[in-house]
Amino acid sequence: MSTIQIPKKFEPYLDAALVRFQYLYPETIVSLSALELTLTNEASLETKLKEEFLHLLYKEKIYSETLDIRRSLYQAISS
């Protein structure tokens, strides 16, 4: 079992990251309480799962923060 403390600034991206993570690792039991995430799986996978979840969470943050820029670029190209 691994526990991850999620920083408050990542809270808006947590739901999307959780959905992706559960799709990629369906055998992992995920529970969320406040901003504390617990992952339960084989002990040999704990470090990898923790790293993977944090990576997904960060990717979701970057995706959300750059969405307006990408939309502007697409509009400029299609105009």
C-alpha positions in Angstrom: 0.0 0.0 0.0 1.3 3.4 -1.0 0.0 6.8 0.2 0.4 9.9 -1.8 -0.2 13.4 -0.4 -1.6 15.5 -3.2 -0.7 19.2 -3.2 -3.7 21.5 -3.0 -2.8 23.2 -6.4 -3.2 19.8 -8.1 -6.7 19.2 -6.8 -8.5 20.5 -10.0 -6.6 17.8 -12.1 -7.1 14.9 -9.6 -10.3 13.5 -11.1 -9.0 13.2 -14.7 -5.7 11.7 -13.5 -7.6 9.2 -11.4 -9.7 8.1 -14.3 -6.6 7.6 -16.5 -4.8 5.8 -13.7 -7.6 3.4 -13.1 -7.8 2.6 -16.8 -4.1 1.8 -17.0 -4.0 -0.1 -13.7 -7.4 -1.7 -13.1 -5.9 -4.3 -10.7 -5.0 -1.5 -8.3 -7.4 -0.4 -5.6 -7.5 3.4 -5.3 -9.0 5.3 -2.4 -9.1 9.0 -2.0 -9.7 10.8 1.2 -9.4 14.6 1.2 -6.0 15.1 -0.6 -4.5 11.8 0.4 -4.5 9.0 -2.2 -3.9 5.3 -1.3 -2.9 2.8 -3.9 -3.1 -0.9 -3.0 -1.4 -3.5 -5.1 1.5 -6.0 -5.1 4.4 -4.7 -3.0 6.7 -5.0 -6.0 4.6 -2.5 -8.0 4.1 0.2 -5.3 7.0 2.5 -6.3 6.1 2.2 -10.0 2.4 2.9 -9.4 3.2 5.9 -7.2 5.6 7.3 -9.9 3.0 6.7 -12.6 0.2 8.4 -10.8 2.2 11.5 -10.0 3.3 11.6 -13.6 -0.3 11.4 -14.8 -1.4 14.1 -12.4 1.4 16.5 -13.6 0.5 15.7 -17.2 -3.1 16.6 -16.5 -2.1 19.9 -14.9 0.0 20.8 -18.0 -2.7 19.8 -20.4 -5.3 22.0 -18.6 -3.0 25.0 -18.3 -2.0 24.9 -22.0 -5.5 24.3 -23.4 -6.3 27.9 -24.1 -2.9 28.3 -25.9 -3.6 25.3 -28.1 -7.1 26.5 -28.9 -5.7 29.9 -30.0 -3.1 28.2 -32.2 -5.7 26.0 -33.8 -8.0 28.9 -34.5 -5.0 30.9 -36.0 -4.1 28.0 -38.3 -7.7 27.3 -39.5 -8.4 31.0 -40.2 
